[in-house]
């Protein structure tokens, strides 16, 4: 069932790409496995899914350890506290939720200690929701310029969590704004900055996000079912 759902999502990605003249290979599907057992991750992995998203560092580390013999890529998509940055860096392929220069510097320091360059995304609260993490679009360029000075993080692009809406079309404006910001940043030719990743779109609106330029979509509920937030 899980792999059937993944196949359905991939087909929808293909159709939305076709609608706007994009190549489906430009879009990475992140199966959001937060709160779900390792058995579900392994079932998806056996079907060829390799990118998984987790909200909590500890849960990500545990699953990474138990599935260390498989070539999986782990994406931290939840809010990251500075005191957990070292563990996050030790496991993450990409950290999507960097929301301050202070956190970026912590990640840079831990990555240097581990001898790696950590791929990160800057989380931008495009819709300006008070309940969401992320910086404002207005402050983002200044933070990008500060991150550019760091040597052990690589800013790959931007992430946003769009509002929960009944009609996915309502989020098109937010996805388009983030894509426009990415284009604007690249046009400024900032040293050490060449961004190409847009992590946006979830189970309810990933199709619209793909049409507006998403390179990574984060789909959990549709693939794995509703989550148990009590654990």
C-alpha positions as a printed NumPy array, in Angstrom:
array([[  0.   ,   0.   ,   0.   ],
       [  2.799,   2.448,   0.895],
       [  4.58 ,   1.894,  -2.387],
       [  1.318,   2.195,  -4.297],
       [  0.788,   5.583,  -2.683],
       [  4.334,   6.655,  -3.51 ],
       [  3.763,   5.625,  -7.126],
       [  0.574,   7.702,  -7.172],
       [  2.4  ,  10.753,  -5.845],
       [  5.174,  10.345,  -8.4  ],
       [  2.598,  10.133, -11.164],
       [  0.932,  13.318,  -9.925],
       [  4.332,  15.025,  -9.855],
       [  4.853,  13.91 , -13.452],
       [  1.477,  15.277, -14.525],
       [  2.005,  18.634, -12.829],
       [  5.477,  18.9  , -14.351],
       [  4.028,  18.126, -17.772],
       [  1.452,  20.878, -17.306],
       [  4.156,  23.549, -16.949],
       [  6.89 ,  22.039, -19.121],
       [  9.158,  20.777, -16.356],
       [ 11.206,  17.594, -16.228],
       [  9.909,  15.335, -13.392],
       [ 13.495,  14.366, -12.592],
       [ 13.937,  17.905, -11.236],
       [ 11.602,  17.097,  -8.334],
       [ 12.687,  15.065,  -5.299],
       [  9.944,  13.358,  -3.313],
       [ 10.643,  13.393,   0.416],
       [  8.526,  10.796,   2.202],
       [  7.805,  12.365,   5.579],
       [  8.14 ,   9.486,   8.022],
       [  7.94 ,  11.426,  11.289],
       [  6.212,   9.452,  14.095],
       [  6.012,   6.418,  11.826],
       [  7.735,   3.109,  12.639],
       [ 10.925,   2.015,  10.951],
       [  9.019,  -0.837,   9.307],
       [  7.168,   1.695,   7.153],
       [ 10.418,   3.388,   6.179],
       [ 11.905,   0.029,   5.203],
       [  8.838,  -0.889,   3.175],
       [  9.135,   2.359,   1.235],
       [ 12.901,   1.949,   0.877],
       [ 12.524,  -1.561,  -0.505],
       [ 10.311,  -0.031,  -3.182],
       [ 13.024,   2.447,  -4.165],
       [ 12.259,   5.511,  -2.001],
       [ 15.487,   6.937,  -0.599],
       [ 14.618,  10.429,   0.717],
       [ 12.882,  10.616,   4.097],
       [ 11.883,  13.589,   6.221],
       [ 11.857,  13.768,  10.015],
       [ 10.786,  16.484,  12.444],
       [ 12.758,  15.402,  15.499],
       [ 16.503,  14.922,  15.609],
       [ 16.382,  11.985,  18.024],
       [ 13.881,  10.075,  15.915],
       [ 15.889,  10.732,  12.778],
       [ 19.086,   9.515,  14.435],
       [ 17.427,   6.336,  15.695],
       [ 16.026,   5.45 ,  12.299],
       [ 19.317,   6.293,  10.614],
       [ 21.15 ,   3.972,  13.001],
       [ 18.731,   1.097,  12.494],
       [ 18.8  ,   1.476,   8.707],
       [ 22.476,   2.352,   8.378],
       [ 23.066,  -0.437,   5.873],
       [ 20.7  ,   1.223,   3.385],
       [ 21.626,   4.209,   1.161],
       [ 18.912,   6.485,   2.54 ],
       [ 18.994,  10.278,   2.647],
       [ 17.636,  11.948,   5.771],
       [ 16.13 ,  15.418,   5.683],
       [ 15.485,  17.322,   8.9  ],
       [ 12.34 ,  19.331,   8.211],
       [ 11.266,  20.225,  11.76 ],
       [ 12.386,  23.099,  13.945],
       [ 15.989,  22.651,  15.087],
       [ 17.206,  23.814,  18.484],
       [ 20.855,  24.81 ,  18.749],
       [ 21.583,  22.203,  21.415],
       [ 20.624,  19.452,  18.961],
       [ 22.502,  20.849,  15.986],
       [ 25.517,  18.554,  16.399],
       [ 23.402,  15.406,  16.229],
       [ 21.473,  16.808,  13.274],
       [ 24.68 ,  17.485,  11.37 ],
       [ 25.965,  13.977,  12.057],
       [ 23.036,  12.398,  10.214],
       [ 21.282,  14.894,   7.926],
       [ 21.703,  14.966,   4.19 ],
       [ 19.979,  18.342,   4.265],
       [ 18.64 ,  20.53 ,   7.068],
       [ 15.576,  22.375,   5.751],
       [ 14.709,  24.405,   8.837],
       [ 17.514,  26.912,   9.415],
       [ 15.757,  30.016,  10.699],
       [ 18.524,  32.252,  12.061],
       [ 22.136,  33.163,  11.438],
       [ 22.949,  31.944,  14.958],
       [ 21.691,  28.461,  14.09 ],
       [ 23.573,  28.517,  10.794],
       [ 26.77 ,  29.344,  12.692],
       [ 26.178,  26.484,  15.133],
       [ 25.692,  24.077,  12.236],
       [ 28.823,  25.434,  10.572],
       [ 30.864,  24.871,  13.729],
       [ 29.675,  21.302,  14.207],
       [ 30.136,  20.488,  10.527],
       [ 33.726,  21.737,  10.734],
       [ 34.348,  19.437,  13.704],
       [ 32.943,  16.505,  11.739],
       [ 34.898,  17.389,   8.619],
       [ 31.876,  17.874,   6.38 ],
       [ 30.05 ,  20.617,   4.553],
       [ 26.4  ,  20.578,   5.564],
       [ 23.716,  21.353,   3.007],
       [ 21.074,  23.651,   4.482],
       [ 17.945,  25.522,   3.482],
       [ 16.796,  28.809,   4.94 ],
       [ 13.246,  28.499,   6.254],
       [ 11.127,  31.454,   5.196],
       [  7.667,  32.112,   6.601],
       [  6.356,  33.515,   3.338],
       [  2.751,  33.805,   4.503],
       [  3.743,  35.546,   7.742],
       [  1.825,  33.159,   9.988],
       [  2.524,  33.817,  13.671],
       [  2.192,  30.121,  14.494],
       [  4.976,  29.099,  12.099],
       [  8.743,  29.173,  12.37 ],
       [ 10.865,  30.843,   9.726],
       [ 12.227,  34.274,   8.932],
       [ 10.433,  36.933,   6.919],
       [ 11.058,  37.452,   3.235],
       [ 12.095,  41.017,   4.051],
       [ 14.96 ,  39.849,   6.291],
       [ 16.065,  36.892,   4.195],
       [ 18.612,  38.578,   1.948],
       [ 20.642,  39.895,   4.882],
       [ 20.779,  36.425,   6.411],
       [ 21.754,  34.872,   3.07 ],
       [ 24.683,  37.284,   2.906],
       [ 25.8  ,  36.28 ,   6.413],
       [ 25.505,  32.559,   5.642],
       [ 27.642,  33.123,   2.543],
       [ 30.591,  33.86 ,   4.84 ],
       [ 30.467,  30.422,   6.496],
       [ 32.801,  27.692,   5.273],
       [ 31.18 ,  24.447,   6.402],
       [ 27.581,  25.03 ,   5.419],
       [ 26.322,  25.227,   1.867],
       [ 23.119,  27.176,   1.38 ],
       [ 21.223,  25.234,  -1.257],
       [ 17.991,  27.224,  -1.242],
       [ 14.827,  27.871,   0.704],
       [ 12.005,  26.084,   2.469],
       [  8.528,  27.211,   3.424],
       [  5.572,  25.687,   5.228],
       [  2.511,  27.126,   3.535],
       [ -0.786,  27.674,   5.372],
       [ -3.271,  24.843,   5.766],
       [ -5.939,  25.598,   3.181],
       [ -8.98 ,  23.838,   1.759],
       [ -8.071,  24.885,  -1.773],
       [ -4.448,  24.277,  -2.756],
       [ -4.661,  27.135,  -5.26 ],
       [ -4.724,  29.535,  -2.317],
       [ -1.061,  28.712,  -1.666],
       [  0.105,  29.367,  -5.206],
       [  0.897,  32.982,  -4.346],
       [  3.235,  31.903,  -1.524],
       [  5.06 ,  29.323,  -3.645],
       [  5.457,  31.83 ,  -6.458],
       [  6.839,  34.441,  -4.066],
       [  9.51 ,  32.038,  -2.826],
       [ 10.502,  31.075,  -6.356],
       [ 10.789,  34.758,  -7.277],
       [ 12.986,  35.328,  -4.237],
       [ 15.312,  32.508,  -5.289],
       [ 15.618,  34.018,  -8.753],
       [ 16.308,  37.45 ,  -7.263],
       [ 19.024,  36.109,  -4.94 ],
       [ 20.826,  34.369,  -7.789],
       [ 20.645,  37.546,  -9.859],
       [ 22.541,  39.444,  -7.147],
       [ 25.667,  37.276,  -7.697],
       [ 26.523,  36.996,  -4.006],
       [ 29.874,  35.268,  -3.476],
       [ 29.485,  31.577,  -2.52 ],
       [ 25.727,  31.668,  -3.143],
       [ 24.081,  29.798,  -6.003],
       [ 20.743,  28.491,  -4.803],
       [ 18.742,  25.869,  -6.681],
       [ 16.498,  24.154,  -4.103],
       [ 12.907,  25.047,  -3.21 ],
       [ 11.436,  22.781,  -0.544],
       [  7.727,  23.534,  -0.633],
       [  4.46 ,  21.671,  -0.927],
       [  2.984,  18.917,   1.243],
       [  0.256,  16.293,   0.879],
       [ -2.505,  18.812,   0.206],
       [ -0.759,  21.21 ,  -2.158],
       [  2.385,  19.65 ,  -3.612],
       [  0.97 ,  19.711,  -7.132],
       [  0.621,  23.493,  -7.094],
       [  4.078,  23.759,  -5.525],
       [  5.577,  21.7  ,  -8.36 ],
       [  3.934,  23.961, -10.91 ],
       [  5.518,  26.957,  -9.174],
       [  9.027,  25.501,  -9.112],
       [  9.374,  23.179,  -6.108],
       [ 12.421,  20.94 ,  -6.341],
       [ 11.594,  19.034,  -3.13 ],
       [  8.088,  18.173,  -1.968],
       [  7.386,  16.809,   1.513],
       [  4.582,  14.258,   1.492],
       [  3.738,  12.263,   4.601],
       [  0.053,  11.863,   5.391],
       [ -0.926,  10.697,   1.906],
       [  1.859,   8.094,   1.865],
       [  1.91 ,   6.832,   5.444],
       [ -1.475,   7.87 ,   6.814],
       [ -2.266,  10.255,   9.649],
       [  0.436,  10.662,  12.27 ],
       [  0.404,   9.819,  15.934],
       [  1.472,  13.03 ,  17.656],
       [  1.317,  11.466,  21.134],
       [  4.743,   9.859,  20.803]])
